[in-house]
Amino acid sequence: MEKTRVAILGAGFIANIHMESYARFVPEAEVVAVYSHSGDKARDFARAHGIPAWYDDLDKLLGQEAVDVVDIGLPNYLHHQACMKAAAHNKHIIIEKPFAMTLEEADEMIAECKKRNLKLMYAEELCFAPKYERVRALVERGAVGKVYMLKQAEKHSGPHSAWFYKKETSGGGVMMDMGCHALAWFRWMTKNNPVKSVYADMKTVMHNTDCEDNTITIVEFENGVTAIAEDSWARHGGMDDRIEVYGDKGNSSADLFRGNAALTYSIDGYDYASEKAGSSKGWTFTVFEEAFNQGYPHELRHFIECVRENKQPLVTGEDGRAVLEMIYAAYASAKSGSKVALPFFPKVKYPIELLLG
C-alpha cells in the first residue's frame, strides 16, 4: 500500500516535533511538503528534514501537491484559515492546540470537514502519552476505585515565540497555550462527561504581556468529579508536567518528564505493576511502555491510520471545540470571580477579552 502523503504547515518548534515523530514512528506516512510564511524558514526546514518541496504560499502548496493529510502547526490565529483552505482542497486535517481562536471558527471548521466527509483530529498529545495512558488504564481497571478528583499541572518560564504573548495572535495567554491540555485530559479521563461549571483565577506575574501567565482552574463535571488545573509561564527551572488521580480506593500520579514509572497506591491491587514486583496492593511504581514520551508520534500514527482505514479519530474537532468553550468559561470566571456554567457562548473577538473587558 502506498504511503500517506503529508504536508506540514509551520516550520517552528512544534513542526520539528511532528517531523521527528513521522520520521521515527510513522512509517506509513511520508512528509512531502512544508509551508511557512517565511520562505527561508520553509526552505531550511525542508533541507534539514529531507522534504522534497517547500512553499511560502499555502494556496500554491494545496493546489500543486498531491497530499492526503495537512498537519497544521501554525500560530493560533492562522488555524481557522489554514483548516478551511485545506478542507476546500479535500484534505484530511490534524490540528495542533488550541483548536481555534473562537467558537465560531471552531464550528465552521467542524461543519466544513463534516460536509466534505473529511477526517478532522484535534492533536491533544496527553491523550496518547504512554505514562499518562498507563495511569488511565489503571483507573479503567478499578485500581483506585471511584474517581472523585483529577489534577494536571504544566508549568515553565514562557513560550519561545513572541506571538504567544499577543492577544491578537494567540487569543489568550497560558490558558490558551497550556490550560487547554489539562481541560482536554480531564474530558479524556471522564469519557467526555458533561461539564457542570468552570472556575478560574488568572494573573500576570512575570511577563510583559497583555495576556495572563499564571492560572488555576477548577472544573466540575456532572458525574461529581472535580478537576484542578495549574498552568504557568512563570515557573523557573524547566518544564513541569504531571497528573494526579484520586479515587475512594487509591490514587495514582505521574510526572511526564521525570522518572520512569507512575506512583500508585491501591487498596485492592491491580493487574501488573512491574517485573517481580509481587502484589500490586499498597504503593507501587507502575511501569509504562516507553516511547516518545509526550505522545506526539502516537497521535500522528493514530490519525494516519484513521485516514488509511476510514476510522473516526479518538480526539475530534468536536473535542477541540469543547475545550475551547471551557477556556472561554475560564476567562469569564477569572473576571467575575464566580463559577461559569456551561454551555457558554459569548460574543467576543478573543477569549482573553472576557478577562480584560
Stockholm file with secondary structure:
# STOCKHOLM 1.0

chainA/1-357         MEKTRVAILGAGFIANIHMESYARFVPEAEVVAVYSHSGDKARDFARAHGIPAWYDDLDKLLGQEAVDVVDIGLPNYLHHQACMKAAAHNKHIIIEKPFAMTLEEADEMIAECKKRNLKLMYAEELCFAPKYERVRALVERGAVGKVYMLKQAEKHSGPHSAWFYKKETSGGGVMMDMGCHALAWFRWMTKNNPVKSVYADMKTVMHNTDCEDNTITIVEFENGVTAIAEDSWARHGGMDDRIEVYGDKGNSSADLFRGNAALTYSIDGYDYASEKAGSSKGWTFTVFEEAFNQGYPHELRHFIECVRENKQPLVTGEDGRAVLEMIYAAYASAKSGSKVALPFFPKVKYPIELLLG
#=GR chainA/1-357 SS CCCEEEEEECCSHHHHHHHHHHHHHCTTEEEEEEECSSHHHHHHHHHHHTCSEEESCHHHHHHHCCCSEEEECSCGGGHHHHHHHHHHTTCEEEECSSSCSSHHHHHHHHHHHHHTTCCEEECCGGGTCHHHHHHHHHHHTTTTCSEEEEEEEEECSCCSSGGGGCHHHHSSSHIIIIIHHHHHHHHHHTTSCCEEEEEEEEECCSSCSSSCCEEEEEEEETTSCEEEEEEESCCCSSCEEEEEEEETTEEEEEESSSCSEEEEEESSCCSCCSTTCCCCSEEEEEECCCSSTTSHHHHHHHHHHHHHHTCCCSSBHHHHHHHHHHHHHHHHHHHHTSCEESSCCCCCSSTTHHHHC
#=GC SS_cons         CCCEEEEEECCSHHHHHHHHHHHHHCTTEEEEEEECSSHHHHHHHHHHHTCSEEESCHHHHHHHCCCSEEEECSCGGGHHHHHHHHHHTTCEEEECSSSCSSHHHHHHHHHHHHHTTCCEEECCGGGTCHHHHHHHHHHHTTTTCSEEEEEEEEECSCCSSGGGGCHHHHSSSHIIIIIHHHHHHHHHHTTSCCEEEEEEEEECCSSCSSSCCEEEEEEEETTSCEEEEEEESCCCSSCEEEEEEEETTEEEEEESSSCSEEEEEESSCCSCCSTTCCCCSEEEEEECCCSSTTSHHHHHHHHHHHHHHTCCCSSBHHHHHHHHHHHHHHHHHHHHTSCEESSCCCCCSSTTHHHHC
//
